[in-house]
Amino acid sequence: MPRVFLSSPPGDKPIRITGTEAKYILAVLRCGKGDALTFIDPDGNFWGAEITETSGRALSAVIKERLPAETESPLRLSLLQGILKGQKMDLVIQKATELGVKEIVPLILKRTQITETRKLGRWRKIAKEASRQSGRGIVPLVRPPMGLEEFLSSSSGRLKGLIFWEEGGMRLKEAVAGLVETASPEDEVIAAIGPEGGFTAGEVEDAKAAGLRPVFMGERILRAETAAIAAVAVLEVMMGDMG
């Protein structure tokens, strides 16, 4: 069933959909009058709806019922990702969204090969499509790119989470076990992954001072995009709703 994210809570009036979203529903999915849709409001509530009118590249639908769907992980996981080249960043955003992250922060670091980008709109679109495909109730926030220092200074209090570093740190199992014992459901948990060249020792020290625990994932060095997906999956298994 097609899913449509709403920008505001639905009311009693018919909801009109236009543009590329309407074109996708009408032309690609071949939906028409009388077919069902699922609306998802900004609070993550699911609503069953029915198409009542179609015209060109637009359609109208009315809410029929509230649906009891709940697909969000209880883990408030934020992924800090050093910006990657080409389609690697697209892949990380897509898969991290499918796995359940609540927020993605692209980082400009000393070893990132990209220091500015105009891809924020593209990344947000990828997150929205991945949320729709995976049946999520929210679209994770993809924040504008920033430096690590800017992120750390904008955070209030000590952070809880892990910074993944191939040059040393705690064993992953040990670090996650510590998080399980100390983190409450209200806490934001952070997974920080470096770019292709990894974090510098200074960046790791800054993150450690802010509360993040340096960890390494084993003897094999993973590509940055592999490490991001693996880290998110492990945290969702141990602290979220996977498995």
N, C-alpha and C positions, 0 to 999 in steps of 0.2 A: 504494500500500500504506500503511495507517495507520501512523503513527510515534508512539511513546510514549516520553517521557523518564522514565528511572528515577532515583530519589533515591539509589540505592546499586547497586553492581555486582551482576549477577544470579548466582544460585547454581544448584544442581541441582534445587531444588524449584520447583513451578509458581508463577508470578507472578500475583497477584490484583489486578485493577483494578476500582475502584468509582467512584461519584460521577459528575460531569459527563463525565469522560473516557470511562468505560464507556458512558454513555448516548450519547455522540457516536458511538462505534464501533458500537454495537449498533443504535441507532434511526436515526441519520443516514446512516451508511455502510452499514447493513444487513449487517454482518458476523455470522457465526455460527460454530458449531463446525466446525473443519477449515480455516477461513480463516487467511491468513498475516498476521502483524504484524511490524513492525520496532521493536525496543527500542533505545534509545540510552542508554548509562550515563553517569555523571558525568564520565568521562574521554574521552567522545566516541567510544567504540567502538560499532559497530553490530552487532546480533544479530538473526538471523532467528528468528521464533517462530511457533507455531501455536496457535490457540484450541482448548482442550480441553473447556471447559465454560462454559455461560452460564446465568445465573439472574437474572431480574428486571433490575436495573440493575448487575450485576456480571458479570465474566468471569474465567476463568483461562486462562493460556497457558504453554507450555513452550518453552524455548530449543532450537532445532534446530541452529543453526550460527552461527559468527561471520562477519559479512559484511566484505568488504574495502573498504567505502566510505570515502572521504576527501574531505570537502567543505569543510574549513576553510582559510581564507586563511592564508598564512605571515605576513602582516602583523599585528602585535599593535596594533591601532588602537583608541584610546579617544576617544570623542566627548564633549566638554564642551559642553553645550547650555544656554544661558540659557533658563529656563522660559518656554514660550510659552502663549498663551491658548487656551482651547477645545480643539478637536481637532487643532490644529497640532502640539502635542507628541506626541500619539498617532501622527500621520503620520510625524514624524521618527524616533521609536523603531521603528516598523514597518519603514520603508525602510532605516534604518541597519542594522537587524538583518539584513534580506535581503541587504544589500550586504557584510556580513561583519564589522562591528565586534565587538570583544571585550568592551567595557565602555561604558556610557553614564552620564555624571555630570550630573544636572540641577543647574544653577547658579542661585542667588539672587543677582542683581546689582543695581546701583544703578538700572538702568532696567527691571528686570523689573516687570511690573504685578501679578505674583503673588508674594507673599512667604512664603506657606505653602500646603501642599497635602496632601490626603489621597489622592492618586492613585497613590502608589507601587505599591500592589498591582495596580492597573489597568495601569500601565505594564509591570510585570513579566509580567503575563498576556499583554499584547500582544507583548512580546519572545518569550515562549515559543511563542505561536501562529505568529509570523512565522518563528521558527527551524524549527518543524515543517513549515510550508508550503514553505519554501525548501530543505528537506533538510539543514539544518545538523546538525553533530555536537554542538554545545553551545548553551546559551542564554546570550546575553551578560548580564553582571551589570549590573543597573540599580541604582545606588547611591542612598541617601537624598539628598534635596536638601541642598546645602551652599553656603556662600559661596565665592567665588574665593580669598580669603585662606586659608580653612580648607583648601581643596584644595592650594594651593601649599605651605602649611606642613606638610601631612601627607606630601608627596612627598619622598623621599630623593634627594639629588643633583640635578644639573641636568636639566631636562626636554628632550625632543626632540619638536619638533612645531611647529604653526602656530597662530596666533591671527588670525582673519579680521576685518579692520577696514576699513570702507568709506572711512575718512578717510586712508588711506595705508599705506605699507609696501612690501615687496618685491613684484615681480611673481610670480604664482603659479608659473609655469613655473620661474623661477629658484629660488624657495624649495624646491619639490619636488625639483629637481635636486640641490640642496645636501643635502637629507635622504637621497636615494638614495646619495650618496657617503659620508655619515658614519654612517648608522644601520646597525646590525647586526641580524640576524634575532631576536636576543634582546631588542632594545630595544622599549620601549613607545613608540609614536608617538601624539601627541595632536593632535586637530583641535578647536579651541575656537571656538564660534560664539555670538554674542551673542543677546539677546532682540530683540523688535520694534524697540526703540530703539537697539540696538547696544551695544558696550562704550564706557565712558568712557575718556578719555585716561589717567587714573590707573590703571584696570584693565589697560589695554594695557601700560603701563610696568611694572606689577607682574609681569605674565606674561612680559614681555621679560626682566626681571631674573632670572626663574627659568629662562630658557632658550628660551622659545617665540619664534618669529620672526613679527613682524607682517607680514601679507600682504593684498593686495586682489585681487579677482577680475576687475577690469576696470572700464570706465566705467559700466556699467549697475548700478544698485543692486538687489540681489536681496532678495526676502523672506527672512526668517530661515530658514524651513523649506526654501526652495529652495536657499539657500546651504549648509545642512547636508548635504542629499542630494548636491549637486554636489561639495562638498568631499570627502565620503567616497568618492564614485565616482572622482574624480580620483586620490586616494591609493591606492585599490585597483587602479586601472589601472597606475599608475606603480610601485607598491611591493608590491602583492599579487598576486592570481591572476586578475584580470579581464583580458580582452582577449588 
